[in-house]
């Protein structure tokens, strides 16, 4: 089958949408499909099915495809900004995409609850996968390294861990290692300013995925401080690496780690995060509890499960398409 896979993230981007699109293109290719990845749908593209990431940003491509091929299947993968921003801030394009879609992909368990009731039956949850690395970096002997993997933009609250680290007692050996590119010069300046005044914070900038995955095997804890997420793949990567996670108690992360995960803190609550960081450093039982909680979810993020999820949603849409 010929599939047009649309992602708003540019070819050179290291954003999550681009990473997801390229992984799905590979999986769909392994399933025997011919996949073309692009940022917009070309007017003259004769394809059998469209899979579009982002209901709002890909809305023009979605509408164009359905206008040209109303009887061909359309699948829309929902992002965090679709679910937790645009449905309220600019609902018309988002709802139009949901109405046109024959199937919807959600990346975590709580996606259906975020949608209008009429669309919930279309949702197939497909967890983003990750593969455990056999080779691990040795942990630091002189610091308790805490990893942040997030581009510097407001929705990620990327300096939350740095702010929390400022209040730690002098005896703490915690060091924040932050990987992620700055959205603009203002964010880069803020990160450099934080480094200048906070010796616990180290921003290493945008890094290739291979290096990020190596850091996931070295750090002692990962912090995900986002204000909203659609189902961050870095959670899957951390779980596969055996890295304990501290995260904001948002639907997009609770839907991956489960409601009982012990490492949640309120959005923007630096003090709560600081307390959890210190517990992770000085209480081996708490660190082990965090690790065990993630390990219980590991089977959700197996590559075979993601592959089967994509196969299932495509088969389902082909079965219900108009004749």
C-alpha positions as CSV (number, residue, x, y, z in Angstrom):
1,X,0.0,0.0,0.0
2,X,1.2,3.5,-0.8
3,X,1.1,5.7,2.4
4,X,1.6,9.4,2.7
5,X,3.0,10.1,6.2
6,X,2.6,13.8,7.1
7,X,4.6,15.5,9.9
8,X,4.8,19.2,10.4
9,X,8.4,18.8,11.7
10,X,11.1,19.6,9.0
11,X,13.5,17.0,7.7
12,X,16.4,18.5,9.7
13,X,14.3,18.7,13.0
14,X,15.1,16.6,16.1
15,X,11.6,17.3,17.5
16,X,9.6,14.4,18.7
17,X,7.1,14.5,15.8
18,X,9.9,14.0,13.3
19,X,11.4,11.2,15.3
20,X,8.1,9.5,15.6
21,X,7.4,9.9,11.8
22,X,10.7,8.4,10.8
23,X,10.3,5.4,13.1
24,X,6.8,4.8,11.9
25,X,7.9,5.1,8.3
26,X,10.5,2.4,9.0
27,X,8.0,0.1,10.7
28,X,5.4,0.6,8.0
29,X,8.1,-0.2,5.4
30,X,8.9,-3.4,7.3
31,X,5.1,-4.3,7.1
32,X,5.4,-4.1,3.3
33,X,4.1,-0.6,2.6
34,X,5.6,2.1,0.5
35,X,5.9,5.3,2.6
36,X,6.5,8.9,1.6
37,X,7.3,11.2,4.5
38,X,6.7,14.9,3.9
39,X,5.7,18.1,5.8
40,X,2.6,18.7,3.6
41,X,0.5,16.6,1.3
42,X,1.3,17.2,-2.3
43,X,-1.7,18.0,-4.5
44,X,-0.9,15.3,-7.1
45,X,0.1,12.5,-4.7
46,X,-1.9,9.4,-5.6
47,X,-1.7,7.3,-2.4
48,X,-3.9,4.7,-0.8
49,X,-3.9,6.1,2.8
50,X,-2.7,9.1,4.7
51,X,-1.3,9.0,8.2
52,X,-1.0,12.6,9.5
53,X,0.7,13.6,12.7
54,X,-0.9,16.6,14.4
55,X,-4.5,17.3,13.8
56,X,-4.2,21.1,13.9
57,X,-0.8,21.7,12.2
58,X,-1.6,19.1,9.4
59,X,-5.2,20.3,9.0
60,X,-4.7,21.7,5.5
61,X,-3.1,18.5,4.3
62,X,-5.8,16.4,5.9
63,X,-8.5,18.4,4.3
64,X,-6.8,18.4,0.9
65,X,-6.4,14.6,0.9
66,X,-10.0,13.9,1.9
67,X,-11.3,16.4,-0.7
68,X,-9.3,14.5,-3.4
69,X,-9.9,11.0,-2.1
70,X,-13.0,11.0,0.1
71,X,-13.2,7.2,0.1
72,X,-9.5,6.5,1.0
73,X,-8.6,6.0,4.7
74,X,-7.2,8.8,6.8
75,X,-5.5,8.2,10.1
76,X,-4.6,11.2,12.4
77,X,-2.1,10.8,15.2
78,X,-2.8,13.2,18.1
79,X,-0.1,15.3,19.7
80,X,0.0,17.0,23.1
81,X,-0.7,20.4,21.6
82,X,-3.8,18.9,19.7
83,X,-5.2,17.5,22.9
84,X,-4.3,20.0,25.5
85,X,-4.0,23.3,23.6
86,X,-5.7,23.5,20.2
87,X,-8.9,21.7,21.1
88,X,-9.6,24.7,23.4
89,X,-7.6,27.5,21.8
90,X,-8.5,26.9,18.1
91,X,-10.9,24.0,18.0
92,X,-12.3,24.4,14.4
93,X,-9.4,23.0,12.4
94,X,-8.7,20.3,15.0
95,X,-12.3,19.1,15.2
96,X,-12.5,19.2,11.4
97,X,-9.5,16.8,11.2
98,X,-11.0,14.6,13.8
99,X,-14.3,14.4,11.9
100,X,-12.5,13.6,8.6
101,X,-10.3,10.9,10.2
102,X,-11.3,7.2,9.8
103,X,-9.0,6.4,12.7
104,X,-7.1,8.2,15.4
105,X,-3.9,7.3,17.1
106,X,-3.3,8.2,20.7
107,X,0.1,7.8,22.3
108,X,-1.1,7.2,25.9
109,X,-4.0,5.7,27.9
110,X,-5.7,9.0,28.7
111,X,-6.2,10.2,25.1
112,X,-9.8,9.1,24.7
113,X,-10.9,11.1,27.8
114,X,-9.5,14.3,26.3
115,X,-11.6,14.0,23.1
116,X,-15.3,14.8,22.4
117,X,-17.3,11.6,23.0
118,X,-18.2,11.1,19.4
119,X,-14.5,10.6,18.5
120,X,-13.4,8.3,21.3
121,X,-14.4,5.1,19.5
122,X,-11.9,5.9,16.7
123,X,-8.9,5.9,19.0
124,X,-6.2,3.2,18.9
125,X,-3.5,3.7,21.6
126,X,-0.1,3.0,20.1
127,X,2.7,3.3,22.6
128,X,6.0,4.6,21.2
129,X,8.6,2.0,21.5
130,X,12.2,1.9,22.6
131,X,14.9,-0.8,22.6
132,X,17.2,-1.4,25.6
133,X,20.9,-0.8,25.0
134,X,23.2,-3.6,26.0
135,X,26.2,-1.2,26.3
136,X,25.9,1.3,29.2
137,X,28.0,4.3,30.2
138,X,29.5,4.1,33.6
139,X,27.9,6.4,36.2
140,X,29.8,9.4,37.5
141,X,31.9,8.8,40.6
142,X,31.7,12.4,41.7
143,X,28.1,13.4,41.1
144,X,24.5,12.1,41.2
145,X,23.6,13.0,37.6
146,X,20.0,13.9,36.8
147,X,19.1,14.0,33.1
148,X,16.7,16.4,31.5
149,X,15.9,15.7,27.8
150,X,13.8,18.6,26.5
151,X,14.1,21.4,23.9
152,X,14.0,24.8,25.5
153,X,10.5,26.1,25.0
154,X,7.8,27.2,27.4
155,X,5.6,24.0,27.2
156,X,8.5,21.9,28.4
157,X,9.3,24.2,31.5
158,X,12.9,23.1,30.7
159,X,14.6,25.0,33.6
160,X,12.4,23.5,36.3
161,X,15.0,21.0,37.4
162,X,17.7,23.7,37.4
163,X,15.5,25.9,39.6
164,X,14.8,23.0,41.9
165,X,18.5,22.2,42.2
166,X,19.3,25.7,43.5
167,X,17.5,24.9,46.9
168,X,19.3,21.6,47.5
169,X,21.6,21.4,50.6
170,X,25.3,21.8,50.2
171,X,25.9,18.1,51.0
172,X,23.9,17.1,47.8
173,X,26.0,15.8,44.9
174,X,23.2,16.3,42.4
175,X,24.1,17.7,39.0
176,X,21.5,18.5,36.3
177,X,22.6,17.5,32.8
178,X,20.3,19.0,30.2
179,X,20.2,17.9,26.6
180,X,18.0,19.9,24.1
181,X,18.2,22.7,21.6
182,X,17.0,26.2,22.3
183,X,13.9,27.4,20.4
184,X,15.4,30.8,20.0
185,X,18.3,33.0,21.3
186,X,16.3,34.1,24.3
187,X,16.1,30.6,25.6
188,X,19.7,29.9,24.8
189,X,20.6,33.0,26.8
190,X,18.5,31.9,29.7
191,X,20.2,28.5,29.8
192,X,23.6,30.1,29.8
193,X,22.6,32.6,32.4
194,X,21.4,29.7,34.6
195,X,24.7,27.9,34.1
196,X,26.6,31.0,35.1
197,X,24.8,31.3,38.4
198,X,23.9,27.7,39.2
199,X,26.9,25.3,39.4
200,X,24.6,22.3,39.5
201,X,23.2,22.9,36.1
202,X,24.9,21.9,32.8
203,X,23.2,22.6,29.5
204,X,24.8,20.6,26.6
205,X,22.6,21.8,23.8
206,X,21.0,19.9,21.0
207,X,22.4,16.4,20.8
208,X,21.9,13.4,18.4
209,X,19.7,10.6,19.5
210,X,22.5,8.2,19.8
211,X,24.2,10.4,22.4
212,X,20.9,11.0,24.2
213,X,20.4,7.3,24.5
214,X,23.9,6.8,26.0
215,X,23.1,9.5,28.6
216,X,19.9,7.6,29.5
217,X,22.2,4.6,30.5
218,X,24.5,6.8,32.6
219,X,22.2,9.1,34.6
220,X,20.7,8.1,38.0
221,X,17.3,9.8,37.4
222,X,15.5,11.6,34.6
223,X,13.2,14.6,35.1
224,X,10.3,15.3,32.7
225,X,8.9,18.7,33.7
226,X,6.5,19.4,30.8
227,X,3.3,21.4,31.2
228,X,1.7,19.1,28.6
229,X,2.8,16.1,26.5
230,X,1.0,13.9,24.0
231,X,3.0,10.8,25.1
232,X,6.7,11.6,25.1
233,X,9.0,9.0,23.5
234,X,11.7,9.9,26.0
235,X,9.6,8.1,28.7
236,X,9.8,4.9,26.6
237,X,13.5,5.4,26.1
238,X,14.1,6.0,29.9
239,X,12.0,2.9,30.9
240,X,13.9,0.8,28.3
241,X,17.2,2.0,29.7
242,X,16.1,1.3,33.3
243,X,16.3,4.9,34.3
244,X,14.0,6.1,37.1
245,X,11.7,8.9,36.2
246,X,10.4,12.0,38.1
247,X,7.7,13.7,36.1
248,X,4.9,16.3,36.2
249,X,1.5,14.7,37.0
250,X,0.0,15.5,33.5
251,X,-2.3,13.2,31.5
252,X,0.3,12.6,28.8
253,X,2.7,11.1,31.3
254,X,0.3,9.5,33.7
255,X,-1.1,7.7,30.7
256,X,2.3,6.2,30.1
257,X,3.7,5.5,33.6
258,X,0.3,4.8,35.2
259,X,-1.6,6.6,38.0
260,X,0.4,5.0,40.8
261,X,3.9,6.0,39.7
262,X,5.6,7.4,42.8
263,X,7.6,10.1,41.1
264,X,5.0,12.7,40.2
265,X,5.1,16.3,41.2
266,X,2.8,19.3,40.3
267,X,3.5,21.3,37.2
268,X,6.0,24.1,38.0
269,X,6.4,23.1,41.6
270,X,10.2,23.5,42.1
271,X,10.0,22.7,45.8
272,X,8.2,19.4,45.3
273,X,10.7,18.4,42.6
274,X,13.6,19.4,44.9
275,X,12.2,17.1,47.6
276,X,11.9,14.2,45.2
277,X,15.4,14.7,43.8
278,X,16.8,14.7,47.3
279,X,14.9,11.5,48.2
280,X,16.2,9.8,45.0
281,X,19.7,10.7,46.0
282,X,19.7,9.7,49.6
283,X,17.0,7.0,49.9
284,X,18.0,3.9,48.0
285,X,14.6,2.3,48.6
286,X,12.8,5.3,47.0
287,X,15.1,5.1,43.9
288,X,14.5,1.3,43.7
289,X,10.7,2.0,43.9
290,X,10.9,4.5,41.0
291,X,12.9,2.0,39.0
292,X,10.4,-0.9,39.7
293,X,7.4,1.3,38.8
294,X,8.9,2.0,35.4
295,X,9.9,-1.6,34.8
296,X,6.3,-2.7,35.4
297,X,5.4,-0.7,32.3
298,X,8.2,-1.8,30.1
299,X,6.2,-4.3,28.0
300,X,4.0,-1.5,26.8
301,X,7.0,0.0,25.0
302,X,8.3,-3.1,23.2
303,X,8.9,-2.5,19.5
304,X,6.7,-5.5,18.6
305,X,3.8,-3.9,20.4
306,X,4.2,-0.6,18.5
307,X,4.5,-2.5,15.2
308,X,1.3,-4.5,15.9
309,X,-0.5,-1.3,17.0
310,X,0.2,0.4,13.7
311,X,-0.7,-2.7,11.7
312,X,-4.0,-3.0,13.6
313,X,-5.1,0.6,13.2
314,X,-4.4,0.5,9.4
315,X,-6.3,-2.8,9.1
316,X,-9.2,-1.4,11.0
317,X,-9.4,1.7,8.8
318,X,-9.2,-0.4,5.6
319,X,-12.1,-2.6,6.9
320,X,-14.4,0.3,7.7
321,X,-13.7,2.5,4.6
322,X,-16.7,3.3,2.3
323,X,-17.2,1.0,-0.6
